[in-house]
Amino acid sequence: KIIIMKVALITGISGQDGSYLAELLLDKGYKVHGIKRRASSLNTQRIDHLYQDPHHPNQRLKLHYGDLSDAMNLTRIIQETQPDEIYNLGAMSHVKVSFDTPEYVGNVDGLGTLRILEAVRILGLEKKTRIYQASTSELYGGIPENKNESGFYDEFSPFYPRSPYGVAKIYGFWITKNYREAYNMFACNGILFNHESPRRGETFVTRKITRAVSKIALGLQDKFYLGNLDAQRDWGHAKDYVRMMWMILQADQPEDWVIATGVTTKVREFVRLAFGEVGIELEFKGDGVEEKAYIKVCNHKDYQLEIGKEVLSVDPTYFRPTEVDLLIGDPSKAKKKLGWVPEHDLKFLVKDMMESDLRLMKKDVILLKAGHKILKQAE
């Protein structure tokens, strides 16, 4: 009996979402091709556990060097791999940084989507290849009057992007929709609200928080700085969101979908939850840029910090030029039509991230102690 194996191509495979999606697809029996950018240092840590010797007969993961700014390269890879499904997860996805690199973001996040769609069309793969475009809640811009009657953003809410990243992604959204209608492609947008995990990049606020709290608990750091503590986000676990990506491409008809939890939380509360995982209760004092957080209670035997110690301050340089204060999505369509339900809540997410970063930082403690021992012996 011949088993026909589905083939998937993932851009941004070495990122948070790409690594979890690769795991999911490999578990489902797919052959997975991933596109990664060439760098002078290795940047495949998130997928190293999936990658075997390329000469291994059962190896179902193959990496290709490529870039969303290179149309010829993308076309060649798509022609060689002949994918049944393409997941375009590659992007410059840091909102604050997009204000510093607006042209690059437009080229990669906006035109990069067009290059994939056009390659599929030129190669005559419109009937074979299904395309998932990673869209973003930043399309909405947090404009209050654009929410639905229930106070959420859904598939029909108007867009008002408030950053170069959001503007580039809105081009990606509409060009995907346009190719779907113009060329009868199975091309879908997944409007993802914030999703995190232990594999989140270190410069994103949630990971910045869990890394800093872990360092403070272990005595490696005194305090850290954040921007707008009142900003609210709809935070889910990346594992749930990549599962929804796959479900979108298994649907009967190509559509656009909101991927969200429907629960919103302030940055300040995320900080509280993270410190709570190491038995620390905080007290916040001051308002706006003068706000600070202090240790109020410390009841974990392994993490003893001084009561009254300042551990967090607000730094106005971390505020965005145009701030998005509140984002909350309505996943009703996904739940009703595809049966998607998030399996992980915010408390689990914070616990997962904190446990991972504590393990990571404990390695630094061991290395630090080893270094001190060597120096002492040298004396």
KEKE-3310 file (N, C-alpha, C; in steps of 0.2 Angstrom, whole numbers, plus 5000, padded with zeros to 4 digits):
npx = (5004:5003:5008:5002:5011:5008:5014:5022:5026:5035:5037:5048:5052:5060:5056:5045:5031:5033:5041:5033:5023:5029:5032:5019:5014:5024:5021:5008:5012:5017:5028:5040:5045:5056:5059:5073:5082:5099:5112:5126:5128:5122:5104:5094:5089:5076:5071:5080:5079:5070:5077:5086:5100:5103:5105:5098:5086:5073:5071:5060:5060:5066:5077:5078:5088:5083:5073:5060:5061:5066:5061:5064:5071:5061:5051:5058:5060:5047:5044:5052:5049:5035:5023:5009:5003:5006:5013:5014:5023:5034:5041:5045:5042:5041:5033:5037:5050:5047:5045:5057:5062:5054:5054:5060:5051:5039:5043:5046:5035:5024:5025:5032:5022:5014:5024:5024:5011:5011:5021:5015:5004:5011:5017:5007:5000:4988:4977:4982:4990:4987:4986:4991:4991:4999:4991:4987:4982:4986:4981:4969:4972:4967:4956:4942:4929:4928:4925:4915:4897:4898:4909:4921:4935:4931:4930:4923:4926:4932:4948:4962:4977:4991:5004:5020:5022:5009:5003:5010:5006:4993:4992:4997:4986:4975:4980:4981:4967:4963:4970:4964:4951:4952:4959:4954:4960:4965:4967:4970:4968:4974:4969:4979:4979:4989:5001:5010:5024:5037:5046:5046:5052:5066:5065:5051:5037:5031:5041:5052:5048:5046:5059:5066:5060:5064:5078:5079:5074:5083:5094:5102:5099:5094:5083:5070:5064:5049:5037:5022:5012:4998:4993:4983:4981:4976:4981:4987:4992:5005:5005:4991:4987:4994:4989:4976:4980:4983:4970:4963:4967:4962:4949:4933:4931:4940:4943:4944:4950:4948:4960:4960:4959:4949:4950:4956:4971:4980:4997:5003:4996:5001:5014:5012:5007:5019:5028:5022:5023:5035:5033:5031:5024:5019:5019:5012:5017:5014:5010:5008:5022:5030:5027:5031:5037:5037:5044:5032:5027:5036:5037:5043:5053:5065:5067:5072:5069:5073:5061:5052:5060:5064:5059:5054:5053:5045:5049:5049:5054:5051:5038:5027:5027:5014:5002:4994:4982:4972:4968:4957:4951:4937:4934:4923:4918:4928:4927:4914:4913:4924:4927:4937:4945:4954:4967:4975:4976:4979:4985:4992:5000:5009:5015:5021:5030:5038:5043:5052:5061:5066:5073:5083:5090:5095:5105:5114:5118:5125:5135:5141:5145:5155:5164:5168:5174:5185:5192:5196:5204:5214:5220)
npy = (4994:5011:5025:5041:5056:5071:5087:5101:5118:5130:5146:5156:5146:5144:5152:5156:5152:5144:5134:5127:5123:5115:5104:5100:5097:5087:5077:5073:5067:5073:5079:5091:5106:5120:5137:5147:5161:5166:5166:5172:5166:5152:5149:5141:5135:5133:5122:5112:5100:5093:5090:5079:5069:5074:5064:5053:5040:5042:5055:5069:5082:5097:5110:5126:5139:5155:5170:5182:5193:5190:5186:5177:5167:5162:5157:5147:5138:5134:5128:5117:5110:5108:5111:5105:5113:5129:5139:5155:5162:5169:5185:5202:5205:5213:5226:5238:5240:5241:5254:5259:5253:5254:5253:5241:5232:5234:5229:5215:5210:5214:5215:5202:5193:5194:5190:5176:5172:5175:5167:5155:5156:5158:5146:5138:5131:5134:5126:5115:5120:5125:5140:5148:5164:5173:5184:5198:5205:5218:5224:5230:5241:5244:5253:5259:5261:5253:5240:5225:5222:5216:5220:5216:5212:5206:5196:5205:5218:5234:5240:5248:5251:5255:5256:5254:5240:5235:5241:5236:5223:5224:5225:5213:5205:5210:5207:5194:5190:5196:5188:5176:5178:5183:5173:5161:5154:5144:5152:5159:5171:5171:5180:5183:5185:5191:5179:5168:5159:5148:5149:5161:5176:5185:5199:5203:5208:5199:5189:5196:5200:5187:5182:5192:5192:5179:5180:5190:5183:5173:5181:5186:5198:5215:5224:5228:5236:5242:5248:5254:5250:5249:5244:5233:5216:5202:5187:5172:5154:5149:5136:5132:5141:5138:5126:5129:5136:5125:5119:5128:5127:5115:5116:5116:5127:5142:5154:5169:5171:5174:5172:5170:5172:5178:5184:5198:5205:5216:5222:5224:5215:5203:5204:5203:5190:5183:5185:5179:5166:5163:5164:5177:5192:5208:5226:5240:5257:5274:5283:5282:5286:5287:5276:5262:5245:5235:5223:5215:5203:5188:5172:5160:5147:5145:5157:5170:5186:5203:5212:5226:5229:5237:5232:5234:5247:5261:5265:5278:5277:5266:5266:5266:5276:5278:5272:5257:5253:5243:5227:5214:5199:5190:5174:5167:5162:5153:5144:5139:5135:5128:5121:5124:5126:5135:5126:5130:5141:5158:5158:5145:5148:5158:5151:5140:5148:5154:5142:5137:5148:5149:5137:5140:5151:5146:5138:5148:5153:5142:5142:5154:5152:5142:5150:5159:5150:5145:5157:5160:5149:5152:5163)
npz = (5000:4995:5004:5003:5007:5014:5009:5017:5017:5026:5030:5040:5049:5060:5070:5084:5081:5069:5074:5083:5074:5065:5073:5075:5062:5058:5067:5062:5051:5040:5027:5029:5024:5027:5027:5030:5035:5030:5041:5050:5062:5071:5071:5074:5085:5090:5083:5083:5089:5081:5070:5061:5055:5038:5029:5034:5032:5036:5037:5038:5038:5030:5027:5019:5013:5012:5008:5011:5004:4992:4977:4966:4973:4982:4972:4966:4977:4980:4968:4968:4980:4979:4987:4997:5006:5011:5024:5028:5039:5041:5045:5050:5065:5076:5084:5090:5084:5071:5068:5067:5056:5044:5030:5027:5034:5026:5014:5017:5026:5019:5004:5004:5006:4994:4985:4987:4984:4971:4965:4967:4959:4946:4944:4942:4952:4958:4961:4968:4979:4996:5005:5019:5027:5039:5048:5059:5075:5076:5065:5068:5077:5089:5090:5099:5094:5083:5087:5089:5093:5105:5111:5106:5094:5078:5063:5055:5059:5057:5050:5057:5057:5067:5066:5057:5055:5057:5046:5035:5036:5034:5020:5016:5021:5013:5000:5000:5001:4989:4979:4982:4978:4965:4958:4962:4972:4986:4999:5014:5028:5044:5058:5070:5087:5101:5105:5115:5122:5129:5119:5114:5107:5114:5115:5116:5125:5135:5136:5140:5152:5159:5159:5165:5178:5182:5183:5193:5204:5206:5209:5199:5194:5197:5195:5182:5167:5160:5147:5144:5156:5157:5145:5137:5132:5122:5127:5121:5120:5110:5105:5104:5094:5083:5080:5076:5064:5056:5056:5049:5035:5033:5031:5022:5014:5008:5020:5030:5047:5064:5077:5094:5112:5118:5130:5140:5146:5157:5155:5167:5176:5170:5174:5188:5189:5184:5194:5204:5202:5208:5221:5225:5230:5223:5226:5219:5216:5213:5198:5180:5171:5182:5190:5200:5205:5220:5231:5241:5248:5251:5249:5245:5248:5240:5234:5240:5243:5247:5257:5251:5242:5226:5211:5198:5186:5176:5160:5149:5136:5131:5126:5112:5097:5092:5102:5105:5115:5119:5115:5110:5105:5096:5095:5090:5078:5074:5084:5082:5068:5066:5077:5086:5101:5113:5123:5133:5146:5152:5165:5164:5153:5158:5169:5161:5154:5164:5171:5161:5159:5171:5172:5162:5167:5179:5174:5170:5183:5188:5178:5182:5195:5193:5186:5195:5204:5197:5195:5208:5211:5203:5209)
capx = (5000:5007:5005:5004:5013:5007:5020:5020:5032:5034:5042:5049:5051:5065:5053:5041:5026:5036:5044:5028:5019:5033:5031:5012:5014:5028:5017:5003:5014:5019:5035:5040:5051:5056:5063:5076:5087:5106:5115:5133:5127:5116:5098:5089:5088:5069:5069:5086:5076:5066:5081:5090:5105:5099:5105:5094:5081:5066:5071:5055:5061:5072:5078:5081:5090:5078:5071:5054:5062:5069:5055:5066:5072:5054:5048:5062:5059:5040:5044:5056:5045:5028:5019:5001:5001:5011:5011:5018:5024:5040:5040:5048:5035:5042:5030:5041:5056:5045:5045:5064:5064:5048:5054:5061:5045:5035:5046:5046:5029:5019:5027:5034:5016:5013:5029:5022:5005:5012:5024:5010:5000:5015:5019:5001:4999:4982:4972:4985:4993:4983:4990:4989:4994:4999:4989:4989:4977:4988:4977:4963:4974:4964:4951:4936:4923:4928:4923:4908:4892:4900:4915:4927:4936:4930:4931:4920:4928:4936:4955:4965:4983:4994:5012:5022:5021:5002:5001:5013:5002:4986:4993:4997:4979:4971:4983:4979:4960:4962:4972:4959:4945:4954:4962:4951:4965:4963:4972:4967:4971:4973:4971:4981:4980:4995:5002:5016:5027:5044:5050:5045:5058:5068:5063:5044:5036:5030:5047:5056:5045:5048:5067:5069:5058:5068:5085:5078:5073:5090:5100:5106:5097:5091:5076:5070:5060:5044:5034:5015:5009:4991:4992:4980:4982:4973:4987:4986:4998:5007:5003:4984:4986:4997:4984:4971:4982:4982:4963:4961:4969:4959:4942:4930:4931:4945:4940:4948:4948:4951:4962:4961:4956:4943:4951:4961:4975:4985:5004:5004:4994:5006:5020:5010:5007:5025:5032:5018:5026:5041:5031:5032:5018:5021:5015:5014:5016:5015:5006:5011:5030:5032:5025:5036:5034:5041:5042:5028:5028:5041:5035:5045:5060:5071:5068:5071:5071:5071:5054:5052:5065:5061:5061:5052:5051:5043:5054:5045:5057:5048:5032:5027:5025:5006:5001:4988:4980:4968:4966:4954:4948:4931:4935:4917:4918:4933:4924:4907:4913:4929:4927:4943:4945:4961:4968:4979:4974:4984:4989:4996:5005:5014:5018:5025:5036:5042:5047:5057:5066:5070:5078:5088:5094:5099:5111:5118:5120:5130:5141:5144:5149:5160:5169:5171:5179:5191:5196:5198:5209:5220:5223)
capy = (5000:5017:5031:5048:5060:5078:5091:5108:5123:5135:5152:5158:5140:5144:5156:5153:5148:5140:5128:5123:5121:5110:5099:5097:5094:5081:5072:5071:5063:5078:5080:5098:5110:5126:5142:5151:5166:5164:5171:5170:5162:5147:5152:5135:5132:5130:5116:5107:5094:5090:5089:5073:5069:5075:5058:5048:5039:5044:5062:5072:5090:5099:5117:5129:5146:5160:5177:5184:5199:5187:5183:5171:5162:5159:5153:5141:5133:5132:5124:5111:5107:5107:5110:5105:5118:5134:5143:5161:5164:5174:5192:5206:5205:5217:5232:5244:5240:5242:5261:5261:5250:5254:5251:5234:5229:5234:5224:5208:5208:5216:5212:5195:5189:5194:5185:5169:5171:5176:5161:5149:5157:5158:5139:5134:5127:5137:5120:5111:5122:5130:5145:5152:5170:5175:5191:5201:5209:5225:5227:5234:5247:5246:5259:5257:5261:5247:5233:5223:5224:5213:5223:5212:5213:5200:5196:5210:5224:5238:5240:5255:5249:5260:5255:5251:5233:5234:5244:5231:5217:5225:5224:5205:5203:5211:5204:5187:5190:5197:5182:5171:5180:5184:5167:5155:5151:5142:5157:5162:5175:5170:5186:5181:5190:5190:5172:5168:5153:5148:5150:5168:5180:5189:5206:5204:5210:5194:5185:5200:5199:5181:5182:5197:5189:5173:5183:5193:5178:5170:5185:5188:5205:5219:5226:5229:5242:5241:5254:5255:5244:5248:5241:5226:5211:5195:5183:5164:5150:5148:5129:5132:5145:5134:5120:5133:5137:5119:5118:5133:5124:5108:5118:5115:5133:5147:5160:5173:5169:5177:5167:5174:5169:5182:5187:5203:5206:5221:5221:5224:5209:5198:5205:5200:5182:5180:5185:5174:5159:5162:5166:5185:5197:5215:5232:5245:5263:5279:5283:5284:5285:5287:5270:5257:5239:5233:5217:5215:5197:5183:5166:5154:5145:5145:5163:5175:5193:5208:5215:5233:5230:5239:5227:5237:5254:5262:5269:5281:5276:5259:5268:5267:5283:5278:5267:5253:5252:5237:5222:5208:5196:5186:5168:5163:5159:5147:5139:5137:5132:5123:5117:5126:5129:5135:5121:5133:5148:5163:5155:5140:5151:5161:5145:5137:5152:5155:5136:5137:5153:5148:5132:5143:5156:5142:5136:5154:5153:5137:5144:5160:5149:5139:5155:5161:5145:5145:5163:5159:5144:5155:5167)
capz = (5000:4995:5008:5000:5012:5012:5010:5019:5017:5032:5030:5047:5053:5065:5075:5089:5078:5065:5077:5085:5068:5062:5077:5074:5055:5058:5071:5058:5045:5034:5025:5031:5021:5031:5024:5035:5033:5031:5046:5052:5068:5071:5073:5073:5092:5092:5079:5082:5092:5076:5064:5061:5049:5032:5025:5037:5027:5038:5039:5035:5039:5026:5028:5013:5014:5008:5011:5009:5000:4986:4973:4962:4978:4984:4967:4965:4982:4979:4962:4970:4985:4976:4993:4997:5010:5013:5030:5028:5046:5041:5046:5055:5069:5082:5082:5091:5080:5064:5067:5065:5050:5041:5023:5027:5036:5021:5009:5020:5028:5014:4998:5004:5005:4987:4981:4988:4980:4964:4964:4967:4952:4940:4944:4941:4958:4962:4963:4972:4985:5000:5008:5026:5028:5046:5049:5065:5078:5075:5060:5071:5080:5096:5090:5102:5090:5078:5090:5088:5099:5112:5113:5104:5087:5074:5056:5051:5062:5052:5052:5058:5059:5071:5066:5050:5055:5055:5039:5030:5037:5031:5013:5016:5022:5007:4994:5000:5000:4982:4975:4983:4974:4957:4955:4965:4977:4993:5002:5020:5033:5051:5061:5076:5093:5104:5107:5118:5124:5131:5113:5112:5106:5121:5115:5116:5132:5139:5137:5143:5159:5163:5159:5171:5185:5184:5185:5199:5209:5207:5211:5194:5191:5203:5193:5175:5165:5155:5145:5146:5161:5157:5139:5138:5126:5122:5126:5121:5120:5103:5103:5102:5088:5077:5079:5072:5058:5052:5055:5044:5029:5032:5030:5016:5010:5011:5023:5035:5054:5070:5082:5100:5117:5120:5137:5139:5153:5157:5156:5175:5178:5168:5179:5195:5188:5184:5201:5208:5201:5212:5228:5227:5229:5222:5227:5214:5218:5208:5192:5173:5170:5189:5193:5202:5209:5225:5234:5247:5251:5248:5253:5242:5251:5236:5231:5246:5241:5253:5257:5250:5236:5220:5205:5191:5184:5169:5156:5144:5130:5128:5124:5105:5095:5092:5107:5105:5122:5121:5110:5112:5099:5096:5091:5090:5071:5074:5088:5079:5062:5065:5083:5089:5108:5117:5128:5138:5149:5154:5170:5162:5149:5162:5172:5156:5152:5170:5172:5156:5160:5178:5171:5158:5171:5183:5170:5171:5190:5188:5175:5186:5201:5190:5184:5201:5207:5193:5197:5215:5211:5199:5214)
cpx = (5004:5004:5007:5005:5011:5013:5018:5027:5030:5039:5043:5049:5055:5062:5048:5035:5028:5038:5038:5024:5023:5032:5024:5012:5018:5024:5011:5005:5016:5026:5035:5046:5050:5061:5066:5081:5094:5109:5122:5133:5121:5110:5092:5087:5081:5067:5075:5083:5072:5071:5086:5096:5101:5100:5101:5088:5074:5066:5065:5055:5067:5072:5081:5083:5085:5077:5065:5055:5065:5064:5058:5068:5066:5051:5052:5061:5052:5040:5047:5052:5038:5023:5012:4999:5007:5009:5016:5019:5030:5038:5045:5042:5036:5039:5034:5047:5053:5045:5052:5066:5058:5048:5055:5055:5040:5037:5045:5039:5023:5020:5029:5028:5014:5018:5027:5016:5006:5016:5020:5006:5004:5016:5013:4999:4992:4978:4975:4987:4988:4988:4987:4994:4993:4997:4990:4983:4979:4984:4972:4965:4971:4959:4945:4930:4922:4926:4916:4903:4894:4906:4922:4929:4935:4932:4928:4922:4933:4943:4957:4972:4987:5002:5014:5021:5013:5000:5004:5008:4995:4987:4993:4990:4975:4974:4981:4971:4959:4964:4967:4953:4946:4956:4959:4956:4962:4968:4968:4971:4969:4974:4973:4982:4986:4995:5009:5018:5034:5048:5049:5051:5060:5066:5056:5042:5035:5036:5052:5054:5048:5055:5069:5067:5062:5075:5084:5078:5079:5095:5104:5105:5094:5084:5076:5065:5055:5041:5027:5012:5002:4989:4989:4980:4978:4978:4985:4992:4999:5005:4996:4983:4989:4992:4978:4973:4981:4975:4960:4962:4966:4951:4940:4931:4936:4941:4945:4945:4952:4953:4964:4958:4949:4943:4957:4964:4979:4992:5006:5002:4998:5012:5018:5010:5014:5029:5028:5021:5032:5039:5031:5026:5021:5016:5017:5012:5017:5010:5010:5018:5033:5031:5031:5033:5039:5039:5038:5028:5032:5040:5038:5052:5066:5072:5067:5074:5069:5065:5055:5057:5062:5064:5058:5050:5049:5048:5050:5048:5054:5041:5032:5025:5017:5005:4994:4987:4977:4966:4963:4950:4942:4932:4929:4916:4922:4930:4918:4908:4919:4930:4934:4942:4952:4961:4972:4976:4980:4989:4994:5002:5011:5018:5023:5031:5041:5046:5053:5062:5070:5075:5084:5092:5098:5105:5116:5122:5126:5136:5145:5148:5155:5166:5172:5176:5185:5196:5199:5204:5215:5223:5227)
cpy = (5006:5022:5037:5053:5067:5082:5098:5112:5129:5140:5154:5152:5140:5149:5152:5149:5143:5133:5123:5120:5115:5104:5096:5094:5087:5075:5069:5068:5067:5077:5088:5101:5117:5131:5146:5156:5164:5169:5168:5166:5157:5150:5147:5132:5129:5124:5111:5100:5090:5088:5084:5074:5069:5068:5052:5047:5041:5051:5066:5080:5092:5107:5120:5136:5150:5166:5179:5190:5197:5183:5176:5165:5158:5155:5147:5136:5130:5127:5117:5107:5105:5106:5109:5111:5123:5138:5149:5164:5169:5181:5195:5208:5209:5224:5238:5245:5242:5250:5263:5258:5249:5251:5243:5230:5229:5229:5217:5206:5209:5212:5205:5191:5189:5190:5178:5167:5171:5170:5155:5150:5156:5150:5135:5129:5130:5131:5116:5113:5127:5134:5148:5158:5172:5182:5192:5205:5217:5228:5232:5241:5249:5251:5256:5256:5256:5240:5231:5224:5221:5215:5220:5214:5206:5201:5202:5217:5228:5239:5247:5254:5256:5260:5253:5244:5232:5236:5239:5224:5217:5224:5216:5202:5204:5208:5197:5186:5191:5192:5177:5172:5180:5177:5160:5151:5149:5146:5160:5166:5172:5176:5184:5186:5187:5182:5171:5160:5154:5150:5157:5172:5184:5196:5208:5204:5204:5190:5189:5200:5193:5180:5186:5194:5183:5175:5186:5188:5174:5174:5187:5195:5208:5221:5226:5234:5240:5248:5254:5249:5244:5246:5234:5222:5205:5190:5175:5161:5148:5141:5129:5136:5141:5128:5123:5134:5131:5118:5122:5130:5118:5110:5117:5121:5138:5153:5164:5172:5173:5172:5171:5170:5172:5185:5192:5204:5212:5219:5220:5218:5203:5198:5201:5192:5179:5180:5180:5167:5158:5164:5173:5189:5204:5220:5237:5252:5268:5278:5285:5282:5285:5280:5265:5251:5237:5227:5218:5209:5192:5177:5160:5153:5146:5152:5168:5181:5198:5212:5223:5234:5232:5235:5229:5244:5255:5267:5271:5279:5270:5260:5268:5274:5283:5271:5263:5250:5245:5233:5216:5205:5191:5180:5164:5159:5153:5142:5135:5133:5127:5119:5119:5129:5129:5130:5124:5140:5152:5160:5150:5143:5154:5156:5142:5141:5153:5148:5136:5142:5152:5142:5135:5147:5152:5140:5142:5154:5148:5139:5150:5157:5146:5144:5158:5157:5145:5151:5163:5154:5147:5160:5163)
cpz = (5000:4999:5005:5006:5010:5013:5012:5019:5022:5031:5038:5051:5059:5071:5079:5085:5073:5068:5080:5080:5065:5066:5076:5067:5055:5062:5067:5052:5039:5033:5026:5028:5025:5027:5030:5032:5034:5036:5048:5058:5068:5074:5073:5080:5093:5088:5079:5085:5087:5070:5065:5055:5043:5028:5028:5033:5029:5040:5035:5036:5035:5026:5021:5015:5009:5012:5008:5004:4993:4982:4970:4967:4980:4979:4966:4971:4982:4973:4964:4975:4983:4983:4992:5001:5011:5019:5030:5035:5046:5041:5051:5060:5075:5081:5084:5086:5073:5063:5065:5059:5045:5033:5023:5029:5030:5015:5011:5021:5023:5008:4998:5003:4997:4983:4981:4984:4973:4961:4963:4960:4946:4939:4942:4946:4962:4964:4968:4979:4989:5004:5014:5027:5036:5047:5057:5068:5078:5069:5063:5075:5087:5096:5093:5098:5085:5081:5088:5094:5105:5114:5111:5096:5084:5067:5052:5054:5057:5055:5052:5061:5062:5071:5059:5050:5053:5048:5034:5030:5034:5023:5012:5017:5015:5000:4994:4999:4992:4978:4976:4978:4966:4954:4958:4969:4983:4998:5008:5024:5040:5055:5069:5081:5096:5107:5109:5120:5127:5125:5111:5112:5113:5121:5116:5124:5137:5141:5141:5151:5163:5163:5165:5178:5187:5186:5192:5205:5211:5208:5206:5191:5197:5201:5185:5174:5160:5153:5148:5150:5160:5150:5140:5131:5128:5121:5126:5120:5112:5101:5101:5095:5082:5075:5075:5065:5053:5051:5049:5036:5028:5031:5023:5011:5013:5014:5027:5042:5059:5075:5088:5106:5120:5127:5136:5146:5152:5158:5164:5178:5176:5172:5186:5194:5188:5190:5205:5208:5205:5219:5230:5225:5228:5225:5222:5217:5213:5202:5185:5173:5177:5193:5194:5205:5214:5228:5241:5251:5247:5252:5250:5245:5247:5233:5236:5244:5247:5252:5256:5244:5230:5214:5198:5191:5177:5166:5150:5137:5127:5126:5116:5103:5094:5096:5105:5112:5124:5115:5113:5107:5101:5092:5090:5083:5071:5078:5085:5073:5062:5072:5087:5096:5111:5122:5134:5140:5150:5159:5168:5158:5153:5166:5168:5155:5158:5171:5167:5157:5166:5176:5167:5162:5176:5180:5171:5178:5190:5184:5179:5192:5199:5188:5190:5205:5203:5194:5204:5215:5208:5204:5219)
residu = (LYS:ILE:ILE:ILE:MET:LYS:VAL:ALA:LEU:ILE:THR:GLY:ILE:SER:GLY:GLN:ASP:GLY:SER:TYR:LEU:ALA:GLU:LEU:LEU:LEU:ASP:LYS:GLY:TYR:LYS:VAL:HIS:GLY:ILE:LYS:ARG:ARG:ALA:SER:SER:LEU:ASN:THR:GLN:ARG:ILE:ASP:HIS:LEU:TYR:GLN:ASP:PRO:HIS:HIS:PRO:ASN:GLN:ARG:LEU:LYS:LEU:HIS:TYR:GLY:ASP:LEU:SER:ASP:ALA:MET:ASN:LEU:THR:ARG:ILE:ILE:GLN:GLU:THR:GLN:PRO:ASP:GLU:ILE:TYR:ASN:LEU:GLY:ALA:MET:SER:HIS:VAL:LYS:VAL:SER:PHE:ASP:THR:PRO:GLU:TYR:VAL:GLY:ASN:VAL:ASP:GLY:LEU:GLY:THR:LEU:ARG:ILE:LEU:GLU:ALA:VAL:ARG:ILE:LEU:GLY:LEU:GLU:LYS:LYS:THR:ARG:ILE:TYR:GLN:ALA:SER:THR:SER:GLU:LEU:TYR:GLY:GLY:ILE:PRO:GLU:ASN:LYS:ASN:GLU:SER:GLY:PHE:TYR:ASP:GLU:PHE:SER:PRO:PHE:TYR:PRO:ARG:SER:PRO:TYR:GLY:VAL:ALA:LYS:ILE:TYR:GLY:PHE:TRP:ILE:THR:LYS:ASN:TYR:ARG:GLU:ALA:TYR:ASN:MET:PHE:ALA:CYS:ASN:GLY:ILE:LEU:PHE:ASN:HIS:GLU:SER:PRO:ARG:ARG:GLY:GLU:THR:PHE:VAL:THR:ARG:LYS:ILE:THR:ARG:ALA:VAL:SER:LYS:ILE:ALA:LEU:GLY:LEU:GLN:ASP:LYS:PHE:TYR:LEU:GLY:ASN:LEU:ASP:ALA:GLN:ARG:ASP:TRP:GLY:HIS:ALA:LYS:ASP:TYR:VAL:ARG:MET:MET:TRP:MET:ILE:LEU:GLN:ALA:ASP:GLN:PRO:GLU:ASP:TRP:VAL:ILE:ALA:THR:GLY:VAL:THR:THR:LYS:VAL:ARG:GLU:PHE:VAL:ARG:LEU:ALA:PHE:GLY:GLU:VAL:GLY:ILE:GLU:LEU:GLU:PHE:LYS:GLY:ASP:GLY:VAL:GLU:GLU:LYS:ALA:TYR:ILE:LYS:VAL:CYS:ASN:HIS:LYS:ASP:TYR:GLN:LEU:GLU:ILE:GLY:LYS:GLU:VAL:LEU:SER:VAL:ASP:PRO:THR:TYR:PHE:ARG:PRO:THR:GLU:VAL:ASP:LEU:LEU:ILE:GLY:ASP:PRO:SER:LYS:ALA:LYS:LYS:LYS:LEU:GLY:TRP:VAL:PRO:GLU:HIS:ASP:LEU:LYS:PHE:LEU:VAL:LYS:ASP:MET:MET:GLU:SER:ASP:LEU:ARG:LEU:MET:LYS:LYS:ASP:VAL:ILE:LEU:LEU:LYS:ALA:GLY:HIS:LYS:ILE:LEU:LYS:GLN:ALA:GLU)
# end
